[in-house]
Amino acid sequence: MDLKVENRCIQEDKGLGWGKSLPVQSVQEIVRNDSQSIPERYIQVHKDRPLVAEIFAASLEIPIIDFSLLAKGDEHERRKLDLACKEWGFFQITNHGVEEEVLHKMRAAVAAFFELPLEEKKK
């Protein structure tokens, strides 16, 4: 599937003649236009939303993994990492020893990447 950007929206190229997808703004463009509301297309109808009672209470918070404990072989921390990978697909790491300056440079590089036009990101 080939994507192209038109009027700051991502659209599927007609390549195989299957038609076009609806124009979709990038997350950055949505936030620039109105950072306080969610576009209607991303809101589930009430009956389709999961009930909070059905969701394990601890799963409402992004998992935090203490790398210093993990490095020492802490079994509880290892199980937390396993669960975070299986249930969330991501997690936050603390006590990793990475210098603050390196973290700031990384955040700046990531922010700069996401500000690039889609065509530049695809290179």
N, C-alpha and C positions, 0 to 999 in steps of 0.2 A: 504494500500500500504506500503510495507516494503522497506526501503531505506538502502543501504549499501555503504560504501566508498571503492573504489578501486583506487589505484594510485592517491590519493588526488582528486578524482572526485566522485560525488554522482551518484549512479545508482539505478534504481528500481530493486528490487528482482523479480525473475521469478515466485514467489508464485503461481499465478493462470494461468500461461502459456500464458500470454498476450504478452510476449516478454519483451525486455529491452528498457528503454528510452535511449536516447543518453547520453553519459557521460557529465556531466556539472560541471565545476570547481566552487568552492565556490567563493564568492565575494572577500574574503581575498586573495585567491590564484591568482585570476585575477589581483588584485592590486599589489601583490608581483611580478608578472611576468612583468607587464607593466602598470604603473599607469597613463600613458598619453594617452592611446587609448582605445576605446570601441570595444569589440569583435563584429565581423560582424553580428553574430546571433541576437544581441540586437538592431540593427539599422533598423528602418522602411524604406521601400522604399519611395522615395520622394512623390509619389502620395498618400500614406496612412498617411502621417504626417499631423497633424492638422495645419491649418493656424493660424498664430498669431492673425490676425484680427478677427478670430472666438472665440478667447479666451479673456475673460474679463481681461483687463490690470492688475487690482489689484490681480487677481488670479495667477500672475506669481511670487509672493512673498509669502513665508511661512507666514501664519497668526501669528501675535504676540499679545498675550493677556496680558493685565496689570492686574495681580491678585489683586493688591490693589484697583483698580477701581471696579473690579468684586465683591470683598468682601463688598464694600460699596453699592452694588446694582445698579451700573451704567447700565442703559438700553442699551446704545450704545455698551458697552463692552460685555454685555450678548448676544446681537445680533451677534457681531463679533465671539464669542465663538460658538454660534449655527451654523453659517455659516461655521466656520472652521471645526467643527465636521462633518457636512453634506457633504461639498465639498472636504475637504482635508483628514479628518480622523486623523489628528494630527496638532499640533501647538506649538509655543514656548511661555513659560510663563515668564513674567518679574515681578519684584517687588513682589516675592513670599516669601521673608524672610528666605530662606534656606541659611545657612552659607556656605561660599566659601569652607571651608575645607570638609564639607559633600559632596558638589558637586564634588570636586576632587576625593574623595574616591569612589563615585558612578561611575564616569567616568572610574577610574582604574578597578573597579570590572566588569563593562560592557566590557571593552576592553579585560580583562583576559578571560571572558566567550567566546567572539567571537574568541579567539585564540585557544580554546579547539578543539580537534577533534570532528567530528560529533557524534560519539558514546558516548562521554562524555556529550555532550549537550543534548542528548536524555534521559539521566538518570533522 
